[in-house]
Amino acid sequence: MIKREQLYEGKAKKVFMTDDPELLIVSYKDDATAFNGLKKGTIVGKGVINNRMSNLLMQMLEKAGVPTHFVEELNDRETVVKKVSIVPLEVIIRNIAAGSFSKRFGVPEGVVFERPTIEFSYKNDELGDPLMNSYHALALKLATEEEIETIKRYAFKVNEELKKFWLECGVTLVDFKLEFGRLKDGTIVLADEISPDTSRLWDVKTGEKLDKDRFRRDMGGVEDAYAEVMKRLMENI
């Protein structure tokens, strides 16, 4: 696998072309952002943890029947993935009220839902990733009805599997964000990452936050929280 020129650099990752037009190399950074890039910082070692965690969880999800873009982990920070065209929808699954949901609806953090909720936001930094529903997505031709149904089905399946797994690690899966992409033949697969950057993870016993909220809210102990989540994952994978 030959790494070629950089194709893209995002808030948390760089993407490189390879000698295979259908494969890319993703390189995870330690850069951290919040509030659509308004807050910036560094979480030392985050890139290594997010790379390894995403890869392990994606392999677990593949076995459970959710197709992903994962191909092969190259080293601590770099992974080979299938080239996809990202569907510009961020998919958020929530099991417990927290963050923007609590602010929007005036619900205290920690209220457990009887069943998980799903919401979409338009993946567009300039517009601030506004919330949208499936009718908006269809109107803007971001995805077809069939693709949206597939994405919803996979997202709930991911929730089912991850909730169960994190519970084994003594962690409550509060909510998380997913992104999906289309392969060359149009197949929808899970893409991007699954990490403490994209998930809210609370300690089952203490309720301690073990995710990026520690960075967002200036709580301190961010690196320790990421390391703790990774340690528990490695003990239970």
C-alpha positions as a printed Julia matrix, in Angstrom:
237×3 Matrix{Float64}:
   0.0    0.0    0.0
   1.61   3.24  -1.17
   0.51   6.48   0.53
   0.13   9.27  -2.01
  -0.89  12.93  -1.79
  -3.2   14.33   0.86
  -6.77  14.53  -0.35
  -8.39  16.28   2.59
  -7.81  17.53   6.12
 -10.67  17.74   8.59
 -10.93  18.72  12.25
  -9.72  15.35  13.54
  -8.28  13.45  10.56
  -6.25  13.68   7.37
  -7.13  11.57   4.34
  -4.58  10.41   1.77
  -4.89   8.79  -1.65
  -3.18   5.45  -2.27
  -2.02   3.48  -5.3
  -5.49   1.84  -5.3
  -8.19   4.31  -6.48
 -10.81   2.57  -4.29
  -8.77   2.72  -1.06
  -7.71   5.67   1.12
  -5.53   6.09   4.2
  -7.02   7.94   7.16
  -4.59   9.49   9.66
  -5.97  10.48  13.08
  -4.79  13.74  14.7
  -4.64  14.9   18.32
  -6.41  18.16  17.4
  -9.69  18.72  19.21
 -12.52  21.08  18.28
 -15.95  21.81  19.72
 -18.95  24.02  18.9
 -18.41  23.72  15.13
 -14.73  24.63  15.4
 -15.15  27.68  17.65
 -13.2   25.99  20.44
  -9.85  24.43  19.54
  -7.23  22.51  21.47
  -5.19  19.32  21.66
  -5.9   16.07  23.45
  -2.57  14.27  23.62
  -2.78  10.68  22.36
  -6.38  11.08  21.16
  -5.53  10.15  17.57
  -4.02   6.82  18.62
  -7.01   5.94  20.83
  -9.64   7.0   18.27
  -7.91   5.07  15.48
  -7.65   1.83  17.45
 -11.09   2.12  19.06
 -12.87   2.87  15.76
 -11.18  -0.05  14.06
 -11.99  -2.54  16.8
 -15.61  -1.43  17.09
 -16.11  -1.4   13.31
 -14.79  -4.95  13.05
 -17.21  -5.95  15.82
 -20.1   -4.26  13.97
 -19.16  -5.98  10.68
 -19.61  -9.33  12.45
 -23.03  -8.14  13.64
 -24.1   -7.38  10.06
 -23.33  -3.66   9.69
 -21.06  -3.06   6.67
 -18.27  -0.51   7.27
 -15.48   1.23   5.38
 -12.75  -0.47   7.47
 -10.07  -2.43   5.6
  -6.84  -2.61   7.61
  -5.03  -0.84  10.44
  -1.55   0.2    9.32
  -0.11   1.64  12.53
  -1.06   3.58  15.67
  -2.6    6.47  13.75
  -3.27   5.25  10.21
  -5.91   2.96   8.74
  -6.81   1.86   5.22
 -10.49   2.42   4.41
 -12.7    1.95   1.39
 -13.23   5.11  -0.62
 -16.78   6.34  -0.1
 -18.86   9.3   -1.08
 -20.08  10.59   2.3
 -23.83  11.04   2.64
 -24.03  14.61   4.03
 -26.19  13.58   6.99
 -24.92  13.32  10.53
 -26.99  10.65  12.28
 -27.42  11.07  16.04
 -28.82   8.29  18.21
 -29.74   9.17  21.8
 -30.53   6.8   24.67
 -30.39   9.41  27.43
 -31.02  13.19  27.44
 -27.76  15.19  27.3
 -26.03  18.05  25.5
 -27.99  19.89  22.82
 -31.08  17.7   23.32
 -31.36  18.84  26.94
 -30.88  22.49  25.92
 -33.38  22.35  23.07
 -36.16  20.63  24.95
 -35.48  21.73  28.54
 -34.96  18.15  29.69
 -32.45  17.57  32.52
 -29.35  15.62  31.55
 -29.6   11.98  32.55
 -33.28  11.36  31.75
 -33.39   7.86  30.25
 -35.63   7.42  27.18
 -38.03   4.48  26.9
 -36.7    3.94  23.4
 -33.78   5.54  21.54
 -34.32   8.64  19.41
 -32.77   9.36  16.03
 -32.12  12.75  14.47
 -30.3   14.03  11.41
 -28.26  17.13  10.9
 -27.11  18.52   7.56
 -23.35  18.0    7.37
 -22.44  21.56   6.43
 -19.96  23.57   8.54
 -20.88  26.9    6.94
 -24.5   26.47   8.04
 -23.55  25.1   11.46
 -24.81  21.54  10.77
 -28.53  22.41  11.16
 -31.04  19.78  12.29
 -33.17  18.33   9.51
 -35.7   15.55   9.03
 -35.86  12.89   6.33
 -38.23  15.03   4.22
 -35.65  17.83   4.12
 -32.97  15.3    3.13
 -35.18  14.05   0.3
 -36.04  17.59  -0.84
 -32.34  18.51  -0.99
 -31.54  15.18  -2.71
 -28.97  14.3   -0.03
 -30.14  10.68  -0.02
 -32.92   8.52  -1.45
 -35.81   7.18   0.61
 -34.29   3.69   0.43
 -30.88   4.99   1.57
 -32.44   6.84   4.52
 -34.27   3.67   5.61
 -31.04   1.67   5.32
 -29.13   4.28   7.34
 -31.8    4.27  10.06
 -31.8    0.49  10.24
 -28.01   0.33  10.52
 -27.9    3.18  13.06
 -30.31   1.42  15.43
 -28.4   -1.84  14.98
 -25.14  -0.04  15.86
 -26.85   1.33  18.98
 -28.05  -2.11  20.0
 -24.57  -3.64  19.63
 -22.61  -0.76  21.19
 -24.97  -0.33  24.14
 -24.54  -4.0   24.99
 -20.77  -3.9   24.55
 -20.16  -0.69  26.52
 -22.31  -2.01  29.37
 -19.91  -4.97  29.62
 -17.16  -2.34  30.02
 -19.02  -0.6   32.86
 -19.9    2.29  30.53
 -23.31   3.76  29.65
 -23.74   4.74  25.99
 -25.63   8.03  26.28
 -25.63   9.13  22.63
 -23.41   9.12  19.55
 -23.01  10.46  16.03
 -22.53   8.32  12.94
 -21.74   9.06   9.31
 -22.42   6.82   6.34
 -21.01   6.69   2.83
 -21.71   5.16  -0.57
 -19.27   2.76  -2.18
 -18.67   2.96  -5.93
 -21.61   0.59  -6.52
 -23.92   2.65  -4.29
 -23.82   0.32  -1.28
 -24.32   2.2    2.01
 -21.62   1.54   4.62
 -20.74   2.96   8.04
 -17.85   5.43   7.69
 -15.99   8.09   9.72
 -15.21   6.95  13.31
 -16.66   5.68  16.6
 -14.77   7.16  19.53
 -15.04   9.36  22.65
 -15.03  12.26  20.14
 -18.3   11.11  18.62
 -19.97   9.38  21.59
 -21.1   10.35  25.08
 -19.85   7.68  27.46
 -20.6    7.77  31.21
 -19.28   5.49  33.94
 -22.14   3.17  34.93
 -21.58   3.52  38.68
 -20.47   7.13  39.11
 -21.9    8.84  36.03
 -18.45  10.32  35.38
 -18.06  11.63  31.84
 -15.47   9.68  29.84
 -15.71  11.55  26.53
 -15.2   14.85  24.69
 -17.62  16.68  26.99
 -14.66  16.99  29.36
 -12.97  19.12  26.67
 -16.14  20.99  25.66
 -16.95  21.93  29.25
 -13.38  22.57  30.49
 -13.71  19.8   33.07
 -10.06  18.69  32.85
  -8.85  15.09  32.86
  -9.62  14.67  29.17
  -6.61  12.47  28.33
  -7.24  10.31  31.41
 -10.89   9.8   30.43
 -10.0    8.72  26.87
  -7.31   6.37  28.23
  -9.76   4.87  30.74
 -12.35   4.15  28.03
  -9.67   2.56  25.85
  -8.41   0.43  28.76
 -11.92  -0.9   29.44
 -12.51  -1.58  25.75
  -9.26  -3.57  25.45
 -10.17  -5.63  28.52
 -13.55  -6.59  27.05
 -13.11  -6.77  23.27
